[in-house]
Amino acid sequence: MTGDDAADRPEIGGAELDVGGLVEDALAVTAAAARARGVAVAERVAPEVVRRRAGSLRQVLIDVLDDAIARTVNGTVTVRVDAAPGDEVLLAVVGGGPGEDGRTVEPDVTASRQQAAALGGRLWVEPASNGGRAVVIAVPLRPAGASAELEPPIDHDTLLARVGGDRRLAADLAAIFVAHHLEVVAPVRAAVASGDPVAISRAAHGARGAVAMICAARAMALCAAIEARAINPAACAPLVDRLDREVRRAAADLASHAASNT
């Protein structure tokens, strides 16, 4: 991962987070390695675990994904996220399969197992139906009935710092975004509908620049995920819907922030 990637990508700590977004983030980080090996990466996130307290899973998932991609030859790596009894989230990374020599390479999960244990979770390897291996990470979550606030869509402190503390300029940027926020997602949606990977990549990159201007980290991560999967328009379509919701949340937050500071 480059320094620029790290700067653009929101850190995931012990706060409430979007588990689906965590998967998208990890897929975006490993997209270049997957493309280089001709590996397709797919995901399936159960709706009941879209948003839960998952701790610092980001690096664990990236490491497991990197290992799966390295063990896969012109195949598919799949990430599945499901709820499990006992208030756990299960993240399964399925990859590998018989290599060019007919042998299945075992995953290297020693460090990842230790990281998962540090989160109070578990990690194990089990056979997969494709002849490869599934690395499963189980992490305890907040009780389902507990209240949980969504993380703010805008980091207002970072936005203010980015413009040198100039509150008027920050307010102007916010007003421009609020006035034109519906124009952010429209080109991305049109590009995905066209099925043109180049158009999708360009539109997602442009949208990412727009949301970066107002420090909307979650929206930035969604744009990056769409850009990384531009070669698979069908996989981008549900992300566009999520981006649309996040951009609307960002606009509402900016408008509310402006009203409270007048």
Secondary structure by P-SEA (a helix, b strand, c coil): ccaaaaaabbbbccccccaaaaaaaaaaaaaaaaaaacbbbbbcccccccccccccaaaaaaaaaaaaaaacccbbbbbbbbbbccbbbbbbbbbbccccccbbbbbccaaaaaaaaaaccccccccccccbbbbbbbbbcccccbbbbcccccaaaaaaaaacccaaaaaaaaaaaaacccccaaaaaaaaaaccaaaaaaaaaaaaaaaaaacaaaaaaaaaaaaaaccccccaaaaaaaaaaaaaaaaaaaaaaaaaac
